[in-house]
Amino acid sequence: MNATGRRNFLSGLSKIGFGAVLAGISQPAWSRHLEKSILQYGSASPEELAGEEDFWYAIQQAYTVSPSIINLNNGGVSPSPKVVQEAMKRYHDLSNEGPSYYMWRILDQGREPLRRNLAALAGCDTEEIAIQRNASEALETVIFGLPLKAGDEVVLSKQDYPNMINAWKQRELRDGIKLVWVNLELPSEDNAYLAAQYTKAFTTKTKVVHLTHIINWNGQILPVRSIADAAHARGIEVLVDGAHSFAHFKFTIPELGADYFGTSLHKWLSACIGSGLLYVKKEKIAKLYPLFASPDARSADIRKFENLGTRPFFIEQAIGKAIEFHQMIGAERKEQRLLYLKNYWINQVKDMPGIRIGTSTRQGFGCAIGLVSVKDRKPSELDQYLFSQHKIHTVGIEWENISGVRITPHVYTTTQQLDILVKGIKSFASGGK
């Protein structure tokens, strides 16, 4: 084994260590196996490690996923590894020993270290990160907080997430802004085409462009930076919906050129359900109104977006363990594994008669999320068949011009499980009912 490669692999772990990742619990068999696997495969590149099933089996054992179903709808919400669950439970128990004391005077003091850790993960300034409960809350803070007036135009896509579309429609109804719609033909491996659909919609009245970094329906990655650069050249602000991109594949928020960015942490970071973050570029904070009133709505302090009242501090503070677990795996290794899993099942069914794949298999255009459809059959039929016959949990998608069953594995998914998926798709496409 290459010693230099091993040292490089473990350099990130040296900052947190297994003791930190597994703190608060005795080291059971699954964690010992995980530690052994990380040491064993220390010299492997992310691409080589992507297909090492023994390594990823050890990752799977860090989760408590049900053996009675195969969960391939991690795009909705992902489970947390055991260390995150244990942290949340400890903090919850502590809160109940004296809620107003332990929540406000003890757990609340952990927000600033958590903010620093999230900012480091996002590659931005600590003073640009607000802790939220999900992507919808973060993004609606921006949508309802921007000082827009009647006649101002916002460019957005029909393939955006419904909560965001509804929020913009409410502003249209309430304030008289104009929504300019882009309708994307997907999947696409043409960044020039994707960018042009937005830029050709810009006018002198355009104030904001809303970009979904990775389309949740089929996993299409948009060329956010090129669109953002074109928008900024025209004085247009950029709001990025990163619900499905953050901790999914490697990037930093500043690299996107976003003025505003919102994400859920209970998807690809595997934090507890009900956690998210909002990024606001430092010079944009003062003019953005908070969704929940703060003492000074014009403040330039990012914390004005955290006046949510009483909330589950135990969920919030467990985010720290999710960050450590993510760093233990490594962002590049995680990205390569997720892409490998998506392509693993797609490559086995894509050439079958009647099968249509609605997602790119190329890195940079897609990652974990895949979409499959069968000619002359409804997505709901395939979705129901996979569950009734193989206990595979997926989701049928019919949204605008996107139709199919969304398949979303995560780091705990095994290729053995995907073999069952492939068998189910082939059986259905061959006439299964």
LINTACOR-V301156 format. One record per helix or strand of 2 or more residues. SS is the DSSP state (h for helix, s for strand). FROM is the first residue (numbers start at 1). TO is the last residue. If there is no record, write none. Layout:
SS;FROM;TO  SS;FROM;TO
//
This chain:
h;3;21  h;29;40  h;46;49  h;53;60  s;70;71  h;82;95  h;99;122  h;126;128  s;129;132  h;135;145  s;153;157  h;162;175  s;178;182  h;191;199  s;206;212  h;224;233  s;237;241  h;253;256  s;260;264  s;276;280  h;282;284  h;302;306  h;313;317  h;319;329  h;331;349  s;355;357  s;369;374  h;379;390  s;392;393  s;395;399  s;402;408  h;415;429
//
